[in-house]
Amino acid sequence: MMNAKANLRAEILALRDSIDPVLRIEMSLALAEHGGNAIEVVPGEVVSAFLPIRSEIDLRPLMDILRARGARLCVPAIIDKTTIAFRELVRGAELVKTGFGTVGPGDDAAILEPQTLLMPLAVFDRYGNRIGYGAGYYDRYISRLRALGRLPRLIGCAYSMQEADLVPAEPHDIRMQAVLTEKGYRVFQP
């Protein structure tokens, strides 16, 4: 199963890397428009997002929309080999390296617990399964929240071309409730 995931991840990420950088900008803006129409937040709601690495879709335009509606934004930081935390992202904060090639606020930023997670991914399917980058940070984090009785909204964010017919899923893999791409917002059936 791990080989099947790794091969599918490599195949789709190579396709994603081939997207023209100018087209990536247009697709990110389209995602922001769809997300702005579909994702409702209440003032003070904590929403995690991510700052793009490599050829990822850029959520910053969507983050601006959600912030304007009163969302408190945070982004992941790698704490150790198995743990992520979400640090509050405020305007003007200095960004530092936060692990796994990412940047975000430093250690002095507030740690928040997201009510909505806008999650990065390498591959997704029509059932809400996702393949991340292979480290399992999000699955472990969400499992810890669920063990505490918390049920955050889980929305994968990607380019539509990152969809595969079927993602091999293991028992520890946590399904998304929805996916947001440049083509729209899609809710998965439970």
SVG drawing of the C-alpha trace seen along z (x, -y; Angstrom):
<svg xmlns="http://www.w3.org/2000/svg" viewBox="-23 -44 37 46">
<polyline fill="none" stroke="black" stroke-width="0.4" points="0.0,0.0 2.8,-2.4 4.4,-1.8 1.1,-2.5 0.7,-5.7 4.3,-6.8 3.9,-6.1 0.6,-7.9 2.0,-10.9 5.1,-11.1 3.0,-10.9 0.5,-13.6 3.1,-15.9 5.1,-15.7 1.9,-16.8 1.4,-19.6 4.9,-20.8 4.3,-21.1 1.6,-23.7 2.7,-27.0 3.4,-29.5 1.2,-32.1 -1.7,-29.6 -1.1,-28.7 -1.8,-32.3 -5.1,-32.3 -6.1,-28.9 -5.3,-30.2 -7.5,-33.2 -10.3,-31.0 -10.0,-28.8 -10.2,-31.9 -13.4,-33.0 -15.0,-29.5 -13.9,-29.2 -15.1,-32.7 -18.5,-31.8 -18.6,-28.3 -16.8,-28.5 -18.7,-30.3 -16.9,-31.5 -18.1,-33.3 -16.0,-36.1 -13.3,-34.6 -13.4,-31.2 -10.0,-29.7 -9.1,-28.6 -5.8,-26.8 -4.4,-27.3 -0.9,-26.9 1.6,-29.0 2.5,-27.4 5.6,-25.4 6.9,-24.0 4.1,-24.1 1.2,-24.1 -1.9,-26.1 -1.7,-29.5 -4.3,-30.0 -3.2,-33.6 -6.1,-35.2 -8.6,-33.0 -7.0,-33.7 -7.5,-37.4 -11.2,-36.8 -11.6,-34.7 -9.6,-37.2 -11.8,-40.1 -14.8,-38.0 -13.3,-37.8 -11.5,-34.4 -8.4,-34.0 -5.8,-32.4 -3.1,-30.0 -0.6,-27.8 1.2,-24.6 4.6,-24.4 6.5,-21.1 7.2,-20.6 9.0,-17.3 9.1,-14.2 5.5,-13.3 3.7,-16.6 2.4,-19.8 0.9,-22.8 -0.9,-25.7 0.6,-29.1 -1.5,-32.3 -0.7,-34.2 -1.1,-37.9 -0.2,-40.7 3.3,-41.9 4.6,-38.8 8.1,-37.8 8.1,-34.4 10.6,-31.8 11.4,-28.2 8.8,-25.9 9.9,-22.5 9.2,-20.4 10.1,-23.3 7.4,-25.6 7.5,-29.0 5.3,-30.6 5.3,-32.6 8.0,-31.9 7.8,-30.3 6.4,-33.5 3.1,-33.2 0.0,-32.0 -0.8,-28.3 -4.4,-27.9 -6.8,-24.9 -8.4,-25.1 -12.1,-24.7 -11.6,-24.5 -8.6,-23.0 -7.7,-23.9 -5.3,-21.1 -2.6,-20.6 -2.5,-17.4 -0.7,-15.6 -3.7,-13.5 -7.4,-13.2 -10.2,-11.1 -14.0,-11.4 -14.6,-9.7 -12.7,-12.3 -9.5,-10.2 -6.2,-12.1 -2.6,-11.4 -0.4,-14.1 3.3,-14.3 3.9,-11.1 4.7,-12.2 1.2,-11.8 1.2,-15.0 -2.4,-16.0 -3.8,-12.5 -2.2,-12.3 -3.3,-15.9 -6.9,-15.3 -6.9,-11.9 -5.8,-13.7 -8.6,-16.3 -11.2,-13.6 -10.0,-11.8 -10.8,-15.0 -14.2,-15.1 -13.5,-17.9 -14.6,-17.6 -13.0,-20.2 -14.2,-20.8 -11.7,-19.2 -11.3,-20.7 -8.5,-19.7 -7.1,-22.4 -5.5,-21.5 -5.6,-21.9 -8.4,-19.8 -5.8,-17.9 -4.6,-16.3 -7.7,-14.1 -7.2,-10.4 -9.7,-7.7 -9.0,-6.0 -6.6,-6.8 -5.4,-3.7 -6.7,-4.3 -5.4,-2.7 -7.3,-2.6 -5.3,-5.5 -6.1,-7.8 -8.7,-10.4 -11.1,-11.4 -11.8,-15.0 -15.3,-16.4 -14.8,-18.6 -12.3,-19.6 -11.7,-23.1 -10.1,-23.5 -10.0,-26.1 -13.1,-24.4 -15.2,-24.7 -16.1,-23.4 -17.2,-19.7 -18.6,-18.1 -18.1,-14.3 -20.7,-12.0 -20.0,-10.5"/>
</svg>
